[in-house]
Amino acid sequence: MRLLFILIFFFGLTSAHAQLFSKEKVLNKENFDKKRWSWGYYLGFNTYDFQIKYKDQGEDIDVGKSPSFNVGLLGNLRLNDYFDLRLEPGVVFSNRTLTFPNFTEENERIRDVNSSYIYIPLLLKFSSKRINNFKPFLVGGAAVSHNLSSNEDNPQDNSAGQFRLKTQNYYLDVGFGIDFYFDYFKFTPSVRGVFGMGDELVRDDDPNSPWTSNIESMKTRGIFINFTFQ
């Protein structure tokens, strides 16, 4: 993930430098952003984490993070020269491993949280003025997700090896990116932070559960690196 981020940054810096200092001023897709509606799709990578708040301070639950991927569609509504409203429905896969303290047996200590989300963010995009064939922007908004792997309605809990999360959750999204204009399409690498707004944990039936009783809240946070084509 670090290497990928470095490559994106290097590509963006090189392209921006070429656009700023090159004498060539030919504009690709000159009228692309003047359309009322535009469409596209994106592919990307993500790393999901948990922000855990405890009732009593003790040894923390370790959250192991694994990079995964996301894919979706883009619908963009032009508001004016600087603002766009966009909807980006997609599917997000994530892999997290929780290691609970004070257990000796692995089947009690380890919980794999493999999730598949239908993820729907509504975002406001603020762009700078276009500079030759690139345009940086900031983006922010809110999202709702449906966790297809939540186990929320499963009658079994951690005592039977089942870790449960809530099915529907809400998030704040903030990020930045650069639009690059080529002869036949617009390419946009972007980086976005995702911050869960509500507690996602479904607690065990036992109020003194060694897995969930000390957790006050468990919220998702993550990073998306997306590549959009329009």
N, C-alpha and C positions, 0 to 999 in steps of 0.2 A: 504494500500500500504506500509506503514511503517513497519507493522508487517510482511508482506510478504518479504520485503527486509531484515529484521532482520533474518527471518528464513533461507533465502538463504545464507546469510553471515555465520550464525551459522553452517549450514550444510556443507558449503565449508570449514570453519575453522576446524571443527571436522574431516572431511574426510582427509584434508591435514595433520593435526596433526597425524592421524593414519598412513597415508602413510609414513610420514617422520620418525617417531620414532618406527614404528613396525618392527620387525625382519623379518616378512614375505615379501618376494620380488617377489612373483609370479605375472607375468604381464598378465593382462586380455587384450584380443584383441591386442596382441603384434604387429601384422603386419597391423593393421587397417589403420594407417596413411601412409603406404607405397604405397597404391593404388593410381593410377593416378586420378581416379574419385571416388567420393563418394556422396551419396544422403541421404536425410533425410527430416524431417518436424519439424515445431516448433509451439508452442502455447505460448501465452503470454498476458501480460497486458500493458496498456499504460495510460499515462496522458498527454493530449495535452493542450497547453497554446497559447496565442498570445503575441508577442512582438510588442507593438504599439508605433510608433513615431509620435509626434504631430507637427503641424505647429506652433501653438501658445500654450504656456503653460497655462493650466487651470485645471479643475477638471478631473481626469483620468476616463476612461471607466473601470469599474470593470469586470474582466474575471473570471467567476466561472468555476472550473474544476471538471470533474467527471471521475473516472477511467473507462476504457473500455477495450476491448480485441482485439487481433490480432492473425491471424493464417496464415501459409504459408508453402512453400516448400523450400528446400535447395539443391543447386547443388554446389559441392566443387571440384576445380581443384588444385591438389598438384603441386606447383612450385619447392620446395625443402624441406629440413628438417624443415625449419623455416617459410616459407611463403606459403600461400594458397590464391587463388582467388575464391571468392564465390558469387553466385547469390541467392538472397532470395526473390523471388516474393511472395506476400501475399496480404491479405485483412486486412485493419485496420479500426476499428470503433472508433469514438471519439465523445465526448459530451462536449460542452462548452456553457456557458450562458453569454451573454454580457448585462451589465446593464449600460445604458447611463445616464449621469447626466442631470439635468435641464429639466426633464420631470416629470409630476405629474401622468399621466395615465399609468397604467402598460402595456397596449398594445403598447404604444409608447416607453416606457423605457426599456423593456425586449426584447431581441432577442435570441432565442435558435438556436445554431449552431450545428446541428447533422450531422456529415459527415461520408461518407463511401468511403474509398480510396482503389484503386488498387495501391499497393506500391511496387516498384521494386528497391532495392538497389544493387549496385555492390561494393563489399567490398574486401579490402586486409587485410588478417589476419596474424599477426606476433605472433608466438608462441615461448615460451621458450623451453628448452630441457625438455623432459618428465621426471617426477620424480615419479617412481613407477607407480601408476595408476591414476595420475592426471597431467594436464599440463595447466598452466595459459597462457593467450594470450591477446593481444590488437588487436582492429579491427577498421578500418576507411575506408571511401569511400564516394560515392555520390549516390543519389537516385532520381528517378522521380516518381511522383504520378499522378493519375487521380482521381479527386474528383467526384464521381457519384452523389453527392448531392449539387453541387456547386451553382445552380441557375444562372449561368453566363448568360445564354441566355433568362432568364425570363424578359419580358418587364416591369414587375412591380418591384418597388424598395421599400425602407423603408417606403415611404409615404403610401404604401399599405400593409405594414407589412412584406415585403420580404427582407431578408438580403442576399447579393450575394457575392460569392467568385469566384476566377478564377478556371477553371477546371484543368489545368495542372500546376504543381509546381515542384520545384527542391530543394534538401536538401543536407546538409552535415551530415554524420553519424559518430560518434566516440563512442567507448565503450571498455569494457573489459569483460572477463569471464574466466571460468575454464572448461576444458574438464575432465570428469570423465569416466574411462574405467571400465565397468562391464563385466561379463562373456559373455553376448549375445548382448550388444549394448554399444554405447557411449552416455552419457548424459551430456548436456552442459547448465548450467544456465549462463545468461549474462545480463549485463545492458548496455544500449546504449542511448546516447543523440542524438536528432534529431533537426537540426537547418535549418529553411527555408532560402533560399538565395534571394528570390524575394518577392515583394509586392503582396499579394494575394487578396486584396480588389477590388471589382467592385463598383465604386462609383455611387451614385444616380444621376439621370438626372439633378436635381436641383444643380447648382454649389454652392449654399448657404445652402445645406442640413444640418440640425442640427445633423444628424447622421454621415455623412462621410466627410463633407467639411474641418474639422480640422485635419483629419488623413493624415499624409504624407506617412506612410507605415504601413502595418500590416503583420507580418510574423509569421508563425507557429514555435513553439519550443515544444519539448516534451521529455518524457523519456519512453523507452521501457524496460520491464523486460521479457525476452524470455527464454523458456525452449525447447531446441533442442534435438531431438532423431535421432541417426544415426545407 
